[in-house]
Amino acid sequence: MKRLVEDICEKQQVPYDFIEVTTRRERIMEKLPLTSYIPIYFLDIEIKGEEQKGLQVAQEIRTYDTQGIIVFVTTHSEFAPISYQYMVSALTFIDKGLAYEERYRLFEQCLLHYKARNEAEIPDDDLIVENANATVRVPFSSVEYITTDGAHRLALVSTKRVVHFYGTLKEIERLDERLLRCHHSYLVNKLHIFAYDATEKMLTLKSGKQIPVSRRMVRKVRQFVKDEQ
């Protein structure tokens, strides 16, 4: 299957970051933050003898990636009618039992759809993080905030997903002046700030999420909110 995908990508000039082949769901989750394209996932439904495991993996992917393209490649096409119950919005099902030429045609259709989706959604304004541990690329307008998530580990919360990667807030703060340091553990995107509660020392974002403001950052936050009014 990997060779099939590589052949089609070369023939149709389909760009990609990497092609990961794995039977481990956690390996997929580890790779999610490293994608700079909208990903495409080719998933078997039966994994390690569990007949509906692939549907559950697709569900987990959707928790972190609402935009990725999911394609089931399986001998269990009888599960197609119930896949909607998992709310994973699969593009299609490809039957492993099809003749090679037909499977090739279906894979090609899926990869051309993937190519078109990415070409249509090339953002003009990205937040790009590149260091020794990770390369993260997210449309800046979708970034709500970035917070610490363990030792030298960060969580970027966007309107569409959560991206975990290694780095420091100090490093990220230098990337764009639209990122406001409001707390030793938080950077917030100024574009998403809706209101500031001075009594509770909390920022409210347009999505309704709340971000704490530390005492030493109060003056800077209040000045920003005042200037924006």
PyMOL CGO cylinders between C-alpha atoms (Angstrom):
from pymol import cmd
from pymol.cgo import CYLINDER

trace = [
    CYLINDER, 0.00, 0.00, 0.00, 2.87, 2.37, 0.79, 0.3, 1, 1, 1, 1, 1, 1,
    CYLINDER, 2.87, 2.37, 0.79, 4.45, 1.67, -2.61, 0.3, 1, 1, 1, 1, 1, 1,
    CYLINDER, 4.45, 1.67, -2.61, 1.08, 2.30, -4.25, 0.3, 1, 1, 1, 1, 1, 1,
    CYLINDER, 1.08, 2.30, -4.25, 0.75, 5.68, -2.52, 0.3, 1, 1, 1, 1, 1, 1,
    CYLINDER, 0.75, 5.68, -2.52, 4.34, 6.63, -3.37, 0.3, 1, 1, 1, 1, 1, 1,
    CYLINDER, 4.34, 6.63, -3.37, 3.83, 5.70, -7.05, 0.3, 1, 1, 1, 1, 1, 1,
    CYLINDER, 3.83, 5.70, -7.05, 0.66, 7.79, -7.31, 0.3, 1, 1, 1, 1, 1, 1,
    CYLINDER, 0.66, 7.79, -7.31, 2.23, 10.76, -5.50, 0.3, 1, 1, 1, 1, 1, 1,
    CYLINDER, 2.23, 10.76, -5.50, 5.20, 10.69, -7.88, 0.3, 1, 1, 1, 1, 1, 1,
    CYLINDER, 5.20, 10.69, -7.88, 2.99, 10.32, -10.96, 0.3, 1, 1, 1, 1, 1, 1,
    CYLINDER, 2.99, 10.32, -10.96, 0.52, 13.05, -9.94, 0.3, 1, 1, 1, 1, 1, 1,
    CYLINDER, 0.52, 13.05, -9.94, 3.08, 15.31, -8.21, 0.3, 1, 1, 1, 1, 1, 1,
    CYLINDER, 3.08, 15.31, -8.21, 1.27, 15.09, -4.89, 0.3, 1, 1, 1, 1, 1, 1,
    CYLINDER, 1.27, 15.09, -4.89, 3.35, 16.74, -2.11, 0.3, 1, 1, 1, 1, 1, 1,
    CYLINDER, 3.35, 16.74, -2.11, 3.59, 15.21, 1.35, 0.3, 1, 1, 1, 1, 1, 1,
    CYLINDER, 3.59, 15.21, 1.35, 5.72, 15.45, 4.51, 0.3, 1, 1, 1, 1, 1, 1,
    CYLINDER, 5.72, 15.45, 4.51, 6.10, 11.73, 5.17, 0.3, 1, 1, 1, 1, 1, 1,
    CYLINDER, 6.10, 11.73, 5.17, 4.32, 8.40, 4.79, 0.3, 1, 1, 1, 1, 1, 1,
    CYLINDER, 4.32, 8.40, 4.79, 4.05, 6.54, 8.08, 0.3, 1, 1, 1, 1, 1, 1,
    CYLINDER, 4.05, 6.54, 8.08, 3.13, 2.85, 8.15, 0.3, 1, 1, 1, 1, 1, 1,
    CYLINDER, 3.13, 2.85, 8.15, 2.24, 1.52, 11.59, 0.3, 1, 1, 1, 1, 1, 1,
    CYLINDER, 2.24, 1.52, 11.59, -0.03, -0.85, 13.52, 0.3, 1, 1, 1, 1, 1, 1,
    CYLINDER, -0.03, -0.85, 13.52, 0.25, 1.36, 16.64, 0.3, 1, 1, 1, 1, 1, 1,
    CYLINDER, 0.25, 1.36, 16.64, -2.41, 4.01, 17.17, 0.3, 1, 1, 1, 1, 1, 1,
    CYLINDER, -2.41, 4.01, 17.17, -0.10, 5.97, 19.49, 0.3, 1, 1, 1, 1, 1, 1,
    CYLINDER, -0.10, 5.97, 19.49, 2.39, 6.33, 16.63, 0.3, 1, 1, 1, 1, 1, 1,
    CYLINDER, 2.39, 6.33, 16.63, -0.28, 8.14, 14.61, 0.3, 1, 1, 1, 1, 1, 1,
    CYLINDER, -0.28, 8.14, 14.61, -0.97, 10.50, 17.52, 0.3, 1, 1, 1, 1, 1, 1,
    CYLINDER, -0.97, 10.50, 17.52, 2.76, 11.24, 17.86, 0.3, 1, 1, 1, 1, 1, 1,
    CYLINDER, 2.76, 11.24, 17.86, 2.95, 12.18, 14.18, 0.3, 1, 1, 1, 1, 1, 1,
    CYLINDER, 2.95, 12.18, 14.18, -0.10, 14.49, 14.16, 0.3, 1, 1, 1, 1, 1, 1,
    CYLINDER, -0.10, 14.49, 14.16, 1.78, 17.65, 15.29, 0.3, 1, 1, 1, 1, 1, 1,
    CYLINDER, 1.78, 17.65, 15.29, 4.44, 17.13, 12.62, 0.3, 1, 1, 1, 1, 1, 1,
    CYLINDER, 4.44, 17.13, 12.62, 2.16, 17.55, 9.61, 0.3, 1, 1, 1, 1, 1, 1,
    CYLINDER, 2.16, 17.55, 9.61, 2.27, 20.80, 7.66, 0.3, 1, 1, 1, 1, 1, 1,
    CYLINDER, 2.27, 20.80, 7.66, -0.36, 19.53, 5.18, 0.3, 1, 1, 1, 1, 1, 1,
    CYLINDER, -0.36, 19.53, 5.18, -3.93, 18.48, 5.86, 0.3, 1, 1, 1, 1, 1, 1,
    CYLINDER, -3.93, 18.48, 5.86, -3.22, 14.75, 6.42, 0.3, 1, 1, 1, 1, 1, 1,
    CYLINDER, -3.22, 14.75, 6.42, -4.80, 11.77, 4.71, 0.3, 1, 1, 1, 1, 1, 1,
    CYLINDER, -4.80, 11.77, 4.71, -5.20, 8.56, 6.75, 0.3, 1, 1, 1, 1, 1, 1,
    CYLINDER, -5.20, 8.56, 6.75, -5.63, 5.14, 5.16, 0.3, 1, 1, 1, 1, 1, 1,
    CYLINDER, -5.63, 5.14, 5.16, -6.97, 2.95, 7.98, 0.3, 1, 1, 1, 1, 1, 1,
    CYLINDER, -6.97, 2.95, 7.98, -7.80, -0.72, 8.16, 0.3, 1, 1, 1, 1, 1, 1,
    CYLINDER, -7.80, -0.72, 8.16, -10.92, -1.44, 10.23, 0.3, 1, 1, 1, 1, 1, 1,
    CYLINDER, -10.92, -1.44, 10.23, -9.54, -4.67, 11.69, 0.3, 1, 1, 1, 1, 1, 1,
    CYLINDER, -9.54, -4.67, 11.69, -6.33, -4.09, 13.66, 0.3, 1, 1, 1, 1, 1, 1,
    CYLINDER, -6.33, -4.09, 13.66, -4.58, -6.90, 15.50, 0.3, 1, 1, 1, 1, 1, 1,
    CYLINDER, -4.58, -6.90, 15.50, -7.69, -9.09, 15.31, 0.3, 1, 1, 1, 1, 1, 1,
    CYLINDER, -7.69, -9.09, 15.31, -10.09, -6.45, 16.68, 0.3, 1, 1, 1, 1, 1, 1,
    CYLINDER, -10.09, -6.45, 16.68, -12.75, -6.03, 14.02, 0.3, 1, 1, 1, 1, 1, 1,
    CYLINDER, -12.75, -6.03, 14.02, -13.80, -2.43, 14.73, 0.3, 1, 1, 1, 1, 1, 1,
    CYLINDER, -13.80, -2.43, 14.73, -10.51, -1.07, 16.11, 0.3, 1, 1, 1, 1, 1, 1,
    CYLINDER, -10.51, -1.07, 16.11, -9.92, 1.11, 13.04, 0.3, 1, 1, 1, 1, 1, 1,
    CYLINDER, -9.92, 1.11, 13.04, -13.20, 2.94, 13.62, 0.3, 1, 1, 1, 1, 1, 1,
    CYLINDER, -13.20, 2.94, 13.62, -12.11, 3.68, 17.18, 0.3, 1, 1, 1, 1, 1, 1,
    CYLINDER, -12.11, 3.68, 17.18, -8.71, 4.94, 15.99, 0.3, 1, 1, 1, 1, 1, 1,
    CYLINDER, -8.71, 4.94, 15.99, -10.49, 7.20, 13.48, 0.3, 1, 1, 1, 1, 1, 1,
    CYLINDER, -10.49, 7.20, 13.48, -12.60, 8.56, 16.34, 0.3, 1, 1, 1, 1, 1, 1,
    CYLINDER, -12.60, 8.56, 16.34, -9.46, 9.37, 18.32, 0.3, 1, 1, 1, 1, 1, 1,
    CYLINDER, -9.46, 9.37, 18.32, -7.88, 11.08, 15.30, 0.3, 1, 1, 1, 1, 1, 1,
    CYLINDER, -7.88, 11.08, 15.30, -10.96, 13.28, 14.97, 0.3, 1, 1, 1, 1, 1, 1,
    CYLINDER, -10.96, 13.28, 14.97, -10.49, 14.46, 18.57, 0.3, 1, 1, 1, 1, 1, 1,
    CYLINDER, -10.49, 14.46, 18.57, -7.25, 16.18, 17.49, 0.3, 1, 1, 1, 1, 1, 1,
    CYLINDER, -7.25, 16.18, 17.49, -7.71, 16.64, 13.75, 0.3, 1, 1, 1, 1, 1, 1,
    CYLINDER, -7.71, 16.64, 13.75, -11.08, 17.75, 12.41, 0.3, 1, 1, 1, 1, 1, 1,
    CYLINDER, -11.08, 17.75, 12.41, -9.76, 18.47, 8.91, 0.3, 1, 1, 1, 1, 1, 1,
    CYLINDER, -9.76, 18.47, 8.91, -7.80, 15.33, 7.99, 0.3, 1, 1, 1, 1, 1, 1,
    CYLINDER, -7.80, 15.33, 7.99, -9.09, 12.97, 5.30, 0.3, 1, 1, 1, 1, 1, 1,
    CYLINDER, -9.09, 12.97, 5.30, -9.94, 9.45, 6.50, 0.3, 1, 1, 1, 1, 1, 1,
    CYLINDER, -9.94, 9.45, 6.50, -10.16, 6.51, 4.08, 0.3, 1, 1, 1, 1, 1, 1,
    CYLINDER, -10.16, 6.51, 4.08, -10.90, 2.97, 5.24, 0.3, 1, 1, 1, 1, 1, 1,
    CYLINDER, -10.90, 2.97, 5.24, -9.09, 0.21, 3.33, 0.3, 1, 1, 1, 1, 1, 1,
    CYLINDER, -9.09, 0.21, 3.33, -10.60, -3.04, 4.52, 0.3, 1, 1, 1, 1, 1, 1,
    CYLINDER, -10.60, -3.04, 4.52, -12.14, -6.44, 3.91, 0.3, 1, 1, 1, 1, 1, 1,
    CYLINDER, -12.14, -6.44, 3.91, -14.92, -5.41, 6.30, 0.3, 1, 1, 1, 1, 1, 1,
    CYLINDER, -14.92, -5.41, 6.30, -16.98, -3.23, 3.97, 0.3, 1, 1, 1, 1, 1, 1,
    CYLINDER, -16.98, -3.23, 3.97, -20.05, -4.44, 5.88, 0.3, 1, 1, 1, 1, 1, 1,
    CYLINDER, -20.05, -4.44, 5.88, -19.12, -1.86, 8.52, 0.3, 1, 1, 1, 1, 1, 1,
    CYLINDER, -19.12, -1.86, 8.52, -19.59, 1.02, 6.07, 0.3, 1, 1, 1, 1, 1, 1,
    CYLINDER, -19.59, 1.02, 6.07, -23.28, 1.56, 7.00, 0.3, 1, 1, 1, 1, 1, 1,
    CYLINDER, -23.28, 1.56, 7.00, -22.48, 1.88, 10.73, 0.3, 1, 1, 1, 1, 1, 1,
    CYLINDER, -22.48, 1.88, 10.73, -19.39, 4.08, 10.37, 0.3, 1, 1, 1, 1, 1, 1,
    CYLINDER, -19.39, 4.08, 10.37, -21.57, 7.19, 10.59, 0.3, 1, 1, 1, 1, 1, 1,
    CYLINDER, -21.57, 7.19, 10.59, -22.25, 6.27, 14.21, 0.3, 1, 1, 1, 1, 1, 1,
    CYLINDER, -22.25, 6.27, 14.21, -18.59, 6.99, 14.96, 0.3, 1, 1, 1, 1, 1, 1,
    CYLINDER, -18.59, 6.99, 14.96, -18.93, 10.48, 13.41, 0.3, 1, 1, 1, 1, 1, 1,
    CYLINDER, -18.93, 10.48, 13.41, -15.53, 10.37, 11.71, 0.3, 1, 1, 1, 1, 1, 1,
    CYLINDER, -15.53, 10.37, 11.71, -16.64, 11.70, 8.30, 0.3, 1, 1, 1, 1, 1, 1,
    CYLINDER, -16.64, 11.70, 8.30, -14.76, 9.11, 6.24, 0.3, 1, 1, 1, 1, 1, 1,
    CYLINDER, -14.76, 9.11, 6.24, -14.20, 10.01, 2.59, 0.3, 1, 1, 1, 1, 1, 1,
    CYLINDER, -14.20, 10.01, 2.59, -14.77, 6.46, 1.33, 0.3, 1, 1, 1, 1, 1, 1,
    CYLINDER, -14.77, 6.46, 1.33, -14.21, 2.73, 1.83, 0.3, 1, 1, 1, 1, 1, 1,
    CYLINDER, -14.21, 2.73, 1.83, -11.80, 0.79, -0.41, 0.3, 1, 1, 1, 1, 1, 1,
    CYLINDER, -11.80, 0.79, -0.41, -12.26, -2.97, -0.54, 0.3, 1, 1, 1, 1, 1, 1,
    CYLINDER, -12.26, -2.97, -0.54, -8.97, -4.89, -0.33, 0.3, 1, 1, 1, 1, 1, 1,
    CYLINDER, -8.97, -4.89, -0.33, -10.49, -7.62, -2.50, 0.3, 1, 1, 1, 1, 1, 1,
    CYLINDER, -10.49, -7.62, -2.50, -10.78, -5.39, -5.57, 0.3, 1, 1, 1, 1, 1, 1,
    CYLINDER, -10.78, -5.39, -5.57, -8.53, -5.97, -8.57, 0.3, 1, 1, 1, 1, 1, 1,
    CYLINDER, -8.53, -5.97, -8.57, -5.27, -4.02, -8.45, 0.3, 1, 1, 1, 1, 1, 1,
    CYLINDER, -5.27, -4.02, -8.45, -6.28, -1.65, -11.26, 0.3, 1, 1, 1, 1, 1, 1,
    CYLINDER, -6.28, -1.65, -11.26, -9.52, -0.70, -9.47, 0.3, 1, 1, 1, 1, 1, 1,
    CYLINDER, -9.52, -0.70, -9.47, -7.78, -0.24, -6.13, 0.3, 1, 1, 1, 1, 1, 1,
    CYLINDER, -7.78, -0.24, -6.13, -5.15, 1.93, -7.86, 0.3, 1, 1, 1, 1, 1, 1,
    CYLINDER, -5.15, 1.93, -7.86, -7.89, 4.10, -9.39, 0.3, 1, 1, 1, 1, 1, 1,
    CYLINDER, -7.89, 4.10, -9.39, -9.61, 4.59, -6.01, 0.3, 1, 1, 1, 1, 1, 1,
    CYLINDER, -9.61, 4.59, -6.01, -6.36, 5.40, -4.22, 0.3, 1, 1, 1, 1, 1, 1,
    CYLINDER, -6.36, 5.40, -4.22, -5.54, 7.87, -7.00, 0.3, 1, 1, 1, 1, 1, 1,
    CYLINDER, -5.54, 7.87, -7.00, -8.94, 9.57, -6.60, 0.3, 1, 1, 1, 1, 1, 1,
    CYLINDER, -8.94, 9.57, -6.60, -8.39, 9.89, -2.83, 0.3, 1, 1, 1, 1, 1, 1,
    CYLINDER, -8.39, 9.89, -2.83, -4.89, 11.31, -3.23, 0.3, 1, 1, 1, 1, 1, 1,
    CYLINDER, -4.89, 11.31, -3.23, -6.01, 13.79, -5.89, 0.3, 1, 1, 1, 1, 1, 1,
    CYLINDER, -6.01, 13.79, -5.89, -8.75, 14.89, -3.49, 0.3, 1, 1, 1, 1, 1, 1,
    CYLINDER, -8.75, 14.89, -3.49, -6.07, 15.29, -0.80, 0.3, 1, 1, 1, 1, 1, 1,
    CYLINDER, -6.07, 15.29, -0.80, -3.93, 17.34, -3.20, 0.3, 1, 1, 1, 1, 1, 1,
    CYLINDER, -3.93, 17.34, -3.20, -6.87, 19.59, -4.14, 0.3, 1, 1, 1, 1, 1, 1,
    CYLINDER, -6.87, 19.59, -4.14, -7.83, 20.15, -0.49, 0.3, 1, 1, 1, 1, 1, 1,
    CYLINDER, -7.83, 20.15, -0.49, -4.31, 21.24, 0.40, 0.3, 1, 1, 1, 1, 1, 1,
    CYLINDER, -4.31, 21.24, 0.40, -3.94, 23.49, -2.63, 0.3, 1, 1, 1, 1, 1, 1,
    CYLINDER, -3.94, 23.49, -2.63, -7.26, 25.16, -1.82, 0.3, 1, 1, 1, 1, 1, 1,
    CYLINDER, -7.26, 25.16, -1.82, -6.33, 25.76, 1.82, 0.3, 1, 1, 1, 1, 1, 1,
    CYLINDER, -6.33, 25.76, 1.82, -2.79, 27.12, 1.58, 0.3, 1, 1, 1, 1, 1, 1,
    CYLINDER, -2.79, 27.12, 1.58, -2.85, 29.82, 4.27, 0.3, 1, 1, 1, 1, 1, 1,
    CYLINDER, -2.85, 29.82, 4.27, -1.31, 33.23, 3.68, 0.3, 1, 1, 1, 1, 1, 1,
    CYLINDER, -1.31, 33.23, 3.68, -0.42, 33.66, 7.34, 0.3, 1, 1, 1, 1, 1, 1,
    CYLINDER, -0.42, 33.66, 7.34, 0.98, 30.73, 9.33, 0.3, 1, 1, 1, 1, 1, 1,
    CYLINDER, 0.98, 30.73, 9.33, 2.57, 30.39, 12.73, 0.3, 1, 1, 1, 1, 1, 1,
    CYLINDER, 2.57, 30.39, 12.73, 5.63, 28.24, 11.98, 0.3, 1, 1, 1, 1, 1, 1,
    CYLINDER, 5.63, 28.24, 11.98, 7.67, 26.66, 14.75, 0.3, 1, 1, 1, 1, 1, 1,
    CYLINDER, 7.67, 26.66, 14.75, 10.90, 24.97, 13.72, 0.3, 1, 1, 1, 1, 1, 1,
    CYLINDER, 10.90, 24.97, 13.72, 13.40, 23.59, 16.20, 0.3, 1, 1, 1, 1, 1, 1,
    CYLINDER, 13.40, 23.59, 16.20, 15.49, 20.46, 16.75, 0.3, 1, 1, 1, 1, 1, 1,
    CYLINDER, 15.49, 20.46, 16.75, 12.46, 18.55, 18.05, 0.3, 1, 1, 1, 1, 1, 1,
    CYLINDER, 12.46, 18.55, 18.05, 9.55, 19.59, 15.88, 0.3, 1, 1, 1, 1, 1, 1,
    CYLINDER, 9.55, 19.59, 15.88, 8.20, 21.47, 12.89, 0.3, 1, 1, 1, 1, 1, 1,
    CYLINDER, 8.20, 21.47, 12.89, 4.72, 22.85, 13.51, 0.3, 1, 1, 1, 1, 1, 1,
    CYLINDER, 4.72, 22.85, 13.51, 2.73, 24.90, 11.01, 0.3, 1, 1, 1, 1, 1, 1,
    CYLINDER, 2.73, 24.90, 11.01, -0.71, 26.26, 11.94, 0.3, 1, 1, 1, 1, 1, 1,
    CYLINDER, -0.71, 26.26, 11.94, -2.78, 29.08, 10.38, 0.3, 1, 1, 1, 1, 1, 1,
    CYLINDER, -2.78, 29.08, 10.38, -2.16, 32.02, 12.72, 0.3, 1, 1, 1, 1, 1, 1,
    CYLINDER, -2.16, 32.02, 12.72, -5.80, 33.09, 12.71, 0.3, 1, 1, 1, 1, 1, 1,
    CYLINDER, -5.80, 33.09, 12.71, -6.79, 29.73, 14.23, 0.3, 1, 1, 1, 1, 1, 1,
    CYLINDER, -6.79, 29.73, 14.23, -4.30, 29.88, 17.13, 0.3, 1, 1, 1, 1, 1, 1,
    CYLINDER, -4.30, 29.88, 17.13, -6.06, 30.72, 20.42, 0.3, 1, 1, 1, 1, 1, 1,
    CYLINDER, -6.06, 30.72, 20.42, -3.26, 30.23, 22.92, 0.3, 1, 1, 1, 1, 1, 1,
    CYLINDER, -3.26, 30.23, 22.92, -0.13, 28.26, 23.73, 0.3, 1, 1, 1, 1, 1, 1,
    CYLINDER, -0.13, 28.26, 23.73, 0.55, 26.85, 27.17, 0.3, 1, 1, 1, 1, 1, 1,
    CYLINDER, 0.55, 26.85, 27.17, 3.16, 24.74, 28.94, 0.3, 1, 1, 1, 1, 1, 1,
    CYLINDER, 3.16, 24.74, 28.94, 2.37, 21.03, 29.05, 0.3, 1, 1, 1, 1, 1, 1,
    CYLINDER, 2.37, 21.03, 29.05, 5.19, 19.47, 31.05, 0.3, 1, 1, 1, 1, 1, 1,
    CYLINDER, 5.19, 19.47, 31.05, 8.97, 19.86, 31.01, 0.3, 1, 1, 1, 1, 1, 1,
    CYLINDER, 8.97, 19.86, 31.01, 9.98, 21.69, 27.81, 0.3, 1, 1, 1, 1, 1, 1,
    CYLINDER, 9.98, 21.69, 27.81, 6.67, 20.62, 26.24, 0.3, 1, 1, 1, 1, 1, 1,
    CYLINDER, 6.67, 20.62, 26.24, 3.96, 22.93, 24.89, 0.3, 1, 1, 1, 1, 1, 1,
    CYLINDER, 3.96, 22.93, 24.89, 0.34, 22.62, 23.83, 0.3, 1, 1, 1, 1, 1, 1,
    CYLINDER, 0.34, 22.62, 23.83, -0.89, 24.87, 21.03, 0.3, 1, 1, 1, 1, 1, 1,
    CYLINDER, -0.89, 24.87, 21.03, -4.65, 25.21, 21.22, 0.3, 1, 1, 1, 1, 1, 1,
    CYLINDER, -4.65, 25.21, 21.22, -6.31, 26.25, 17.97, 0.3, 1, 1, 1, 1, 1, 1,
    CYLINDER, -6.31, 26.25, 17.97, -9.93, 26.51, 16.96, 0.3, 1, 1, 1, 1, 1, 1,
    CYLINDER, -9.93, 26.51, 16.96, -9.59, 23.15, 15.17, 0.3, 1, 1, 1, 1, 1, 1,
    CYLINDER, -9.59, 23.15, 15.17, -7.18, 21.00, 17.17, 0.3, 1, 1, 1, 1, 1, 1,
    CYLINDER, -7.18, 21.00, 17.17, -4.56, 20.76, 19.93, 0.3, 1, 1, 1, 1, 1, 1,
    CYLINDER, -4.56, 20.76, 19.93, -0.93, 20.33, 18.86, 0.3, 1, 1, 1, 1, 1, 1,
    CYLINDER, -0.93, 20.33, 18.86, 1.64, 19.05, 21.38, 0.3, 1, 1, 1, 1, 1, 1,
    CYLINDER, 1.64, 19.05, 21.38, 5.34, 19.64, 20.73, 0.3, 1, 1, 1, 1, 1, 1,
    CYLINDER, 5.34, 19.64, 20.73, 8.64, 20.34, 22.46, 0.3, 1, 1, 1, 1, 1, 1,
    CYLINDER, 8.64, 20.34, 22.46, 9.79, 23.92, 22.87, 0.3, 1, 1, 1, 1, 1, 1,
    CYLINDER, 9.79, 23.92, 22.87, 9.63, 26.90, 25.21, 0.3, 1, 1, 1, 1, 1, 1,
    CYLINDER, 9.63, 26.90, 25.21, 7.22, 29.82, 25.46, 0.3, 1, 1, 1, 1, 1, 1,
    CYLINDER, 7.22, 29.82, 25.46, 10.17, 32.22, 25.31, 0.3, 1, 1, 1, 1, 1, 1,
    CYLINDER, 10.17, 32.22, 25.31, 11.11, 30.75, 21.94, 0.3, 1, 1, 1, 1, 1, 1,
    CYLINDER, 11.11, 30.75, 21.94, 7.52, 31.03, 20.62, 0.3, 1, 1, 1, 1, 1, 1,
    CYLINDER, 7.52, 31.03, 20.62, 6.99, 34.55, 22.01, 0.3, 1, 1, 1, 1, 1, 1,
    CYLINDER, 6.99, 34.55, 22.01, 9.69, 35.89, 19.68, 0.3, 1, 1, 1, 1, 1, 1,
    CYLINDER, 9.69, 35.89, 19.68, 7.96, 34.54, 16.56, 0.3, 1, 1, 1, 1, 1, 1,
    CYLINDER, 7.96, 34.54, 16.56, 5.09, 37.03, 16.31, 0.3, 1, 1, 1, 1, 1, 1,
    CYLINDER, 5.09, 37.03, 16.31, 4.23, 40.29, 18.05, 0.3, 1, 1, 1, 1, 1, 1,
    CYLINDER, 4.23, 40.29, 18.05, 0.55, 39.29, 18.00, 0.3, 1, 1, 1, 1, 1, 1,
    CYLINDER, 0.55, 39.29, 18.00, 1.30, 36.74, 20.72, 0.3, 1, 1, 1, 1, 1, 1,
    CYLINDER, 1.30, 36.74, 20.72, 0.80, 38.29, 24.16, 0.3, 1, 1, 1, 1, 1, 1,
    CYLINDER, 0.80, 38.29, 24.16, 2.53, 36.89, 27.25, 0.3, 1, 1, 1, 1, 1, 1,
    CYLINDER, 2.53, 36.89, 27.25, -0.15, 37.11, 29.95, 0.3, 1, 1, 1, 1, 1, 1,
    CYLINDER, -0.15, 37.11, 29.95, 1.16, 34.49, 32.38, 0.3, 1, 1, 1, 1, 1, 1,
    CYLINDER, 1.16, 34.49, 32.38, 4.41, 32.56, 32.91, 0.3, 1, 1, 1, 1, 1, 1,
    CYLINDER, 4.41, 32.56, 32.91, 2.59, 29.51, 31.45, 0.3, 1, 1, 1, 1, 1, 1,
    CYLINDER, 2.59, 29.51, 31.45, 0.49, 31.16, 28.71, 0.3, 1, 1, 1, 1, 1, 1,
    CYLINDER, 0.49, 31.16, 28.71, 0.85, 33.02, 25.43, 0.3, 1, 1, 1, 1, 1, 1,
    CYLINDER, 0.85, 33.02, 25.43, -2.41, 34.23, 23.96, 0.3, 1, 1, 1, 1, 1, 1,
    CYLINDER, -2.41, 34.23, 23.96, -3.23, 35.33, 20.42, 0.3, 1, 1, 1, 1, 1, 1,
    CYLINDER, -3.23, 35.33, 20.42, -4.29, 38.98, 20.63, 0.3, 1, 1, 1, 1, 1, 1,
    CYLINDER, -4.29, 38.98, 20.63, -6.72, 38.42, 17.75, 0.3, 1, 1, 1, 1, 1, 1,
    CYLINDER, -6.72, 38.42, 17.75, -8.82, 36.09, 19.94, 0.3, 1, 1, 1, 1, 1, 1,
    CYLINDER, -8.82, 36.09, 19.94, -9.05, 38.26, 23.07, 0.3, 1, 1, 1, 1, 1, 1,
    CYLINDER, -9.05, 38.26, 23.07, -12.63, 39.29, 23.82, 0.3, 1, 1, 1, 1, 1, 1,
    CYLINDER, -12.63, 39.29, 23.82, -12.53, 40.75, 27.34, 0.3, 1, 1, 1, 1, 1, 1,
    CYLINDER, -12.53, 40.75, 27.34, -10.47, 41.11, 30.50, 0.3, 1, 1, 1, 1, 1, 1,
    CYLINDER, -10.47, 41.11, 30.50, -11.86, 40.66, 34.01, 0.3, 1, 1, 1, 1, 1, 1,
    CYLINDER, -11.86, 40.66, 34.01, -9.65, 42.73, 36.35, 0.3, 1, 1, 1, 1, 1, 1,
    CYLINDER, -9.65, 42.73, 36.35, -11.26, 41.30, 39.47, 0.3, 1, 1, 1, 1, 1, 1,
    CYLINDER, -11.26, 41.30, 39.47, -10.67, 37.66, 38.54, 0.3, 1, 1, 1, 1, 1, 1,
    CYLINDER, -10.67, 37.66, 38.54, -7.51, 38.44, 36.54, 0.3, 1, 1, 1, 1, 1, 1,
    CYLINDER, -7.51, 38.44, 36.54, -8.83, 36.38, 33.63, 0.3, 1, 1, 1, 1, 1, 1,
    CYLINDER, -8.83, 36.38, 33.63, -8.86, 36.92, 29.88, 0.3, 1, 1, 1, 1, 1, 1,
    CYLINDER, -8.86, 36.92, 29.88, -11.91, 35.67, 28.03, 0.3, 1, 1, 1, 1, 1, 1,
    CYLINDER, -11.91, 35.67, 28.03, -11.40, 34.60, 24.42, 0.3, 1, 1, 1, 1, 1, 1,
    CYLINDER, -11.40, 34.60, 24.42, -13.96, 34.88, 21.63, 0.3, 1, 1, 1, 1, 1, 1,
    CYLINDER, -13.96, 34.88, 21.63, -14.59, 31.14, 21.97, 0.3, 1, 1, 1, 1, 1, 1,
    CYLINDER, -14.59, 31.14, 21.97, -15.47, 31.59, 25.65, 0.3, 1, 1, 1, 1, 1, 1,
    CYLINDER, -15.47, 31.59, 25.65, -12.27, 29.97, 26.92, 0.3, 1, 1, 1, 1, 1, 1,
    CYLINDER, -12.27, 29.97, 26.92, -10.59, 31.70, 29.84, 0.3, 1, 1, 1, 1, 1, 1,
    CYLINDER, -10.59, 31.70, 29.84, -6.87, 32.32, 30.33, 0.3, 1, 1, 1, 1, 1, 1,
    CYLINDER, -6.87, 32.32, 30.33, -5.28, 33.42, 33.64, 0.3, 1, 1, 1, 1, 1, 1,
    CYLINDER, -5.28, 33.42, 33.64, -3.30, 36.64, 33.90, 0.3, 1, 1, 1, 1, 1, 1,
    CYLINDER, -3.30, 36.64, 33.90, -0.41, 36.75, 36.35, 0.3, 1, 1, 1, 1, 1, 1,
    CYLINDER, -0.41, 36.75, 36.35, 0.04, 39.75, 38.66, 0.3, 1, 1, 1, 1, 1, 1,
    CYLINDER, 0.04, 39.75, 38.66, 3.18, 41.00, 36.94, 0.3, 1, 1, 1, 1, 1, 1,
    CYLINDER, 3.18, 41.00, 36.94, 1.50, 40.86, 33.52, 0.3, 1, 1, 1, 1, 1, 1,
    CYLINDER, 1.50, 40.86, 33.52, -1.65, 42.78, 34.55, 0.3, 1, 1, 1, 1, 1, 1,
    CYLINDER, -1.65, 42.78, 34.55, -0.41, 46.21, 33.45, 0.3, 1, 1, 1, 1, 1, 1,
    CYLINDER, -0.41, 46.21, 33.45, 0.60, 44.98, 29.98, 0.3, 1, 1, 1, 1, 1, 1,
    CYLINDER, 0.60, 44.98, 29.98, -2.70, 43.13, 29.49, 0.3, 1, 1, 1, 1, 1, 1,
    CYLINDER, -2.70, 43.13, 29.49, -4.83, 46.06, 30.65, 0.3, 1, 1, 1, 1, 1, 1,
    CYLINDER, -4.83, 46.06, 30.65, -2.93, 48.44, 28.38, 0.3, 1, 1, 1, 1, 1, 1,
    CYLINDER, -2.93, 48.44, 28.38, -3.51, 46.15, 25.38, 0.3, 1, 1, 1, 1, 1, 1,
    CYLINDER, -3.51, 46.15, 25.38, -7.24, 45.84, 26.10, 0.3, 1, 1, 1, 1, 1, 1,
    CYLINDER, -7.24, 45.84, 26.10, -7.51, 49.61, 26.61, 0.3, 1, 1, 1, 1, 1, 1,
    CYLINDER, -7.51, 49.61, 26.61, -5.74, 50.34, 23.32, 0.3, 1, 1, 1, 1, 1, 1,
    CYLINDER, -5.74, 50.34, 23.32, -8.09, 47.99, 21.46, 0.3, 1, 1, 1, 1, 1, 1,
    CYLINDER, -8.09, 47.99, 21.46, -11.28, 49.57, 22.76, 0.3, 1, 1, 1, 1, 1, 1,
]
cmd.load_cgo(trace, "trace")
